[in-house]
């Protein structure tokens, strides 16, 4: 056994998009153990549920994370809708689904750009983020915002997308799909990228299952679980496969996310072709009835859980979020064992960390 050294990694690092902090126990250049330390950006968002009207809290919950803001709002309102035991209009379900898949595309493109930047492929980084701008432009046109959208409302959605806008968006996505096919071939076929990702950060199917991995991190280890298959929003009316890989390494996580981008294009096309006419809101009266509700949604980074408990007043008694990055921290620690120090930034990136979500 060589000499052991403890090296603090983060919260600032040129590769890291998020302020994650790990204490790495090293033997020479090999990681023996990684100890996560979180809590740098705790904002107390959950406790605000006790101080903000349950309707106004929609705008608080969206600010948990800029990248997942729509999905945070969606998960919260669907949980409260279960408290009320109401069914929202079908058109609202489809609009939520379209915006959710747009969120998935822009999140995965952001991640691909960060991965390219970690390799030193600066031009590829700019190309990924240039394509992501198309999705943000679509968000701005349909919601008025590029980061915080504020279109979710308990009982439905606040804004509609007319038919000509939806058809325009599908046409935009068709153009992006052709360009993205060429772009992602670099991530999947380039020798330099493969040499950094193939066989690095192994997380077996058994480890992913025991450690509770979620999202692309889990599906890249061969576990075929996607909470969209539960049929919330309009997903029950749409046809799609669960993107998985059996390689269990960092390359597999990249491959799954690339596959999910193209899948999101197809889901949006299906939703646009099937979206019904009708109302956007089911009116609600009074405060949430006393009780508790539980909602699971598939965010871009993985499954997120929203728990709400009401005592019958306008303030929720309890609001709790289990975010995908928190779930993926233990699997990340497993992949770091016996890794080379030079691979640590890439391995952290492969879980697509969001510390803003994790610490709230």
C-alpha positions in Angstrom: 0.0 0.0 0.0 1.4 3.4 -1.0 1.3 6.6 0.9 -2.2 8.0 1.2 -3.1 11.7 0.6 -6.4 13.5 1.1 -7.0 16.0 -1.6 -10.0 18.4 -1.5 -11.7 18.4 -4.9 -14.1 21.3 -5.5 -16.3 23.2 -5.0 -14.4 25.3 -7.5 -12.8 23.4 -10.4 -12.4 24.4 -14.1 -14.4 21.4 -15.3 -17.2 21.4 -12.7 -20.5 23.2 -13.6 -21.7 22.8 -10.0 -20.1 23.4 -6.6 -19.8 19.8 -5.6 -17.1 19.1 -2.9 -15.4 15.8 -2.4 -12.5 14.8 -0.2 -10.5 12.3 -2.3 -8.3 9.7 -0.5 -5.5 8.9 -2.9 -2.8 6.4 -3.2 -0.4 8.0 -5.7 -2.8 8.9 -8.5 -5.5 6.3 -7.7 -8.7 7.2 -5.7 -9.2 4.8 -2.8 -12.2 6.6 -1.3 -14.3 9.7 -2.0 -16.2 11.5 0.8 -18.9 14.0 -0.4 -19.5 17.2 1.5 -22.7 19.0 0.6 -24.5 22.0 2.1 -22.7 25.0 0.6 -25.8 26.5 -1.1 -28.7 25.5 1.2 -31.6 28.0 0.7 -34.4 26.5 2.8 -36.8 26.3 -0.1 -38.8 23.4 1.5 -39.4 25.4 4.7 -40.9 28.2 2.6 -43.9 26.0 1.9 -45.0 26.7 5.4 -44.9 30.5 4.7 -46.2 30.8 1.2 -49.7 30.3 -0.1 -49.8 26.8 -1.8 -50.6 28.6 -5.2 -47.8 31.1 -4.9 -45.4 28.3 -3.9 -45.4 27.1 -7.6 -43.1 30.1 -8.3 -40.8 29.2 -5.4 -40.4 25.6 -6.3 -39.4 26.4 -9.9 -36.4 28.2 -8.6 -35.0 25.1 -7.1 -33.0 24.7 -10.3 -32.8 26.7 -13.5 -32.2 23.8 -15.8 -35.1 21.6 -14.3 -37.3 24.6 -13.4 -40.3 23.4 -15.5 -40.1 19.9 -14.2 -39.9 21.1 -10.6 -43.1 23.1 -11.1 -44.8 20.2 -12.9 -43.9 17.7 -10.1 -45.2 20.0 -7.4 -48.5 20.9 -9.1 -49.2 17.3 -9.9 -48.6 16.4 -6.3 -51.0 19.1 -5.1 -53.6 18.0 -7.7 -53.6 14.6 -6.1 -54.4 16.3 -2.8 -57.4 17.9 -4.4 -58.2 14.6 -6.3 -58.8 16.5 -9.5 -58.2 15.6 -13.2 -56.7 18.3 -15.3 -57.8 18.9 -19.0 -56.3 16.7 -21.6 -54.8 19.6 -23.5 -53.0 20.8 -20.4 -51.5 17.3 -20.0 -50.2 17.3 -23.6 -48.7 20.9 -23.2 -47.0 19.8 -20.0 -45.5 16.8 -21.8 -44.2 18.9 -24.7 -42.6 21.4 -22.4 -41.1 18.6 -20.3 -39.5 17.0 -23.3 -38.2 20.3 -24.5 -36.6 20.6 -21.0 -35.0 17.1 -21.5 -33.5 18.2 -24.8 -32.0 21.4 -23.5 -30.7 19.8 -20.4 -29.0 17.0 -22.3 -27.5 19.4 -24.9 -26.1 21.5 -22.0 -24.6 18.3 -20.5 -23.1 17.3 -23.9 -21.5 20.7 -24.2 -20.0 20.5 -20.7 -18.6 17.0 -21.5 -17.0 18.4 -24.7 -15.5 21.3 -22.7 -14.1 18.8 -20.2 -12.3 17.1 -23.1 -11.0 20.4 -24.3 -13.2 20.3 -27.5 -14.1 24.0 -27.3 -15.7 24.2 -30.7 -17.9 21.1 -30.0 -18.9 22.8 -26.7 -20.1 25.9 -28.6 -21.9 23.8 -31.2 -23.9 22.0 -28.5 -24.8 25.1 -26.7 -25.7 26.9 -30.0 -28.2 24.1 -30.7 -29.5 24.4 -27.1 -30.3 28.1 -27.9 -32.9 26.9 -30.4 -34.8 25.1 -27.6 -34.6 28.1 -25.3 -35.9 30.3 -28.2 -38.9 27.9 -28.4 -39.4 28.2 -24.6 -39.3 32.0 -24.8 -41.8 32.1 -27.6 -44.3 29.7 -25.9 -43.9 30.7 -22.2 -42.2 34.2 -22.2 -39.1 32.9 -20.3 -35.8 31.2 -21.0 -35.0 29.9 -17.5 -38.0 30.3 -15.3 -41.2 29.6 -17.2 -44.1 30.0 -14.7 -46.7 28.2 -16.9 -47.7 25.4 -14.5 -50.7 26.1 -12.3 -52.6 23.8 -10.0 -55.3 22.5 -12.2 -53.6 22.9 -15.6 -51.4 25.4 -17.4 -51.5 29.2 -17.8 -50.5 29.5 -21.5 -51.5 27.7 -24.7 -49.5 26.9 -27.8 -51.6 27.5 -31.0 -51.4 25.0 -33.8 -49.2 27.1 -36.0 -46.7 27.4 -33.2 -46.6 23.7 -32.5 -46.1 22.9 -36.2 -43.3 25.5 -36.3 -41.6 23.8 -33.3 -41.8 20.4 -35.0 -40.2 21.8 -38.1 -37.5 23.3 -35.9 -36.9 20.0 -34.2 -36.7 18.2 -37.5 -33.9 20.5 -38.6 -32.1 20.1 -35.3 -32.4 16.3 -35.6 -30.4 16.2 -38.8 -27.7 18.5 -37.4 -27.6 16.6 -34.1 -27.0 13.3 -35.8 -23.7 14.6 -37.2 -22.8 16.4 -33.9 -23.4 13.4 -31.6 -21.4 11.1 -33.9 -18.3 12.8 -32.4 -19.3 11.8 -28.9 -20.1 8.2 -29.9 -17.4 7.5 -32.5 -14.4 9.8 -31.9 -11.3 7.9 -30.7 -10.3 10.5 -28.1 -13.7 10.6 -26.6 -14.0 6.8 -26.5 -10.6 6.4 -25.0 -11.6 8.7 -22.0 -15.0 7.1 -21.5 -14.9 3.4 -22.5 -14.4 1.1 -19.4 -14.1 4.1 -17.1 -16.4 4.5 -14.1 -18.0 1.0 -14.1 -21.3 0.8 -12.2 -22.7 -2.7 -12.6 -26.4 -3.4 -12.8 -26.4 -4.9 -9.3 -24.5 -1.9 -7.8 -26.9 0.6 -9.5 -29.8 -1.3 -8.1 -28.5 -1.6 -4.5 -27.2 2.0 -4.4 -30.5 3.5 -5.8 -29.2 5.1 -9.0 -31.8 6.9 -11.1 -32.1 8.3 -14.6 -29.5 7.8 -17.3 -27.0 6.8 -14.6 -29.2 3.8 -13.8 -30.4 3.0 -17.4 -26.7 3.0 -18.6 -26.2 0.1 -16.2 -29.0 -2.0 -17.9 -31.9 -1.2 -15.6 -35.0 -0.6 -17.6 -37.0 1.8 -15.4 -38.4 5.2 -16.5 -41.1 6.8 -14.5 -42.7 8.3 -17.6 -44.0 4.8 -18.2 -46.3 5.4 -15.2 -48.4 7.4 -17.6 -48.5 10.8 -15.8 -49.3 13.9 -18.0 -49.9 12.6 -21.5 -47.2 9.9 -21.5 -49.8 7.1 -21.2 -51.1 8.1 -24.7 -47.6 8.1 -26.3 -45.4 5.3 -27.5 -41.7 5.2 -26.6 -39.1 2.7 -25.5 -36.8 3.0 -22.5 -33.2 3.8 -23.6 -30.8 1.5 -21.9 -27.2 0.2 -22.2 -25.5 -2.8 -20.8 -21.9 -1.4 -20.9 -22.2 0.2 -17.4 -19.5 2.7 -18.0 -19.2 6.5 -18.7 -19.5 5.9 -22.5 -22.9 4.2 -21.8 -24.1 7.2 -19.9 -23.3 9.5 -22.8 -24.9 7.0 -25.2 -28.2 6.9 -23.2 -28.4 10.7 -23.0 -27.9 11.0 -26.8 -30.6 8.4 -27.4 -32.9 10.3 -25.1 -32.5 13.5 -27.1 -33.7 11.8 -30.3 -36.4 10.1 -28.3 -37.6 13.4 -27.0 -37.9 14.7 -30.6 -40.2 11.8 -31.4 -42.3 12.2 -28.2 -42.9 15.9 -29.1 -43.9 15.0 -32.6 -46.4 12.4 -31.3 -47.8 14.8 -28.8 -48.3 17.6 -31.4 -50.1 15.1 -33.7 -52.4 13.9 -30.9 -53.0 17.1 -28.8 -56.8 17.6 -28.3 -58.6 21.0 -28.3 -60.2 22.1 -25.0 -59.7 24.0 -21.8 -56.4 24.6 -20.1 -57.5 24.8 -16.4 -59.7 22.8 -14.1 -60.8 25.3 -11.5 -60.1 24.6 -7.8 -61.8 26.0 -4.8 -60.5 26.5 -1.3 -57.4 25.0 0.3 -56.0 21.5 -0.2 -57.9 19.0 1.8 -56.0 17.5 4.8 -53.9 14.6 3.7 -50.7 13.7 1.9 -49.7 13.1 -1.7 -46.7 11.6 -3.5 -45.7 12.3 -7.1 -42.8 10.9 -9.2 -41.6 12.5 -12.5 -38.7 11.7 -14.8 -36.5 14.8 -14.8 -33.7 14.9 -17.4 -31.3 13.8 -14.6 -33.5 11.1 -13.4 -36.5 10.3 -11.1 -37.6 13.2 -8.8 -40.1 12.6 -6.0 -42.4 15.3 -4.6 -44.2 14.8 -1.3 -46.8 17.2 0.0 -48.8 17.1 3.2 -51.7 19.5 4.0 -53.5 20.2 7.2 -56.4 22.0 5.3 -54.9 25.5 5.5 -53.5 27.6 2.7 -50.0 26.7 3.8 -48.7 23.2 3.3 -47.7 21.4 6.4 -44.8 19.7 4.6 -43.1 19.8 1.2 -40.3 17.5 0.4 -38.3 16.8 -2.8 -36.0 13.9 -3.4 -33.8 15.0 -6.4 -32.0 12.8 -8.8 -28.5 14.1 -8.0 -29.0 13.3 -4.3 -29.9 9.7 -5.4 -26.9 9.4 -7.7 -24.3 10.6 -5.1 -23.7 7.1 -3.7 -23.4 5.5 -7.2 -20.9 8.3 -8.0 -18.8 7.4 -5.0 -18.8 3.8 -6.2 -17.6 4.7 -9.7 -14.8 6.9 -8.2 -13.3 3.9 -6.3 -10.0 2.9 -8.0 -10.4 5.6 -10.6 -7.4 7.7 -11.7 -7.4 11.3 -10.4 -7.4 12.6 -13.9 -10.8 10.9 -14.5 -12.5 12.3 -11.5 -13.9 15.5 -13.2 -15.4 13.4 -16.0 -16.9 10.8 -13.7 -18.6 13.6 -11.7 -20.0 15.0 -15.0 -21.4 11.6 -16.0 -24.1 11.9 -13.2 -25.0 15.3 -14.6 -24.8 16.9 -11.1 -27.1 19.6 -9.9 -26.1 20.8 -6.5 -28.7 23.5 -6.6 -31.4 20.8 -6.7 -29.6 18.7 -4.1 -29.2 21.3 -1.4 -32.3 23.4 -2.1 
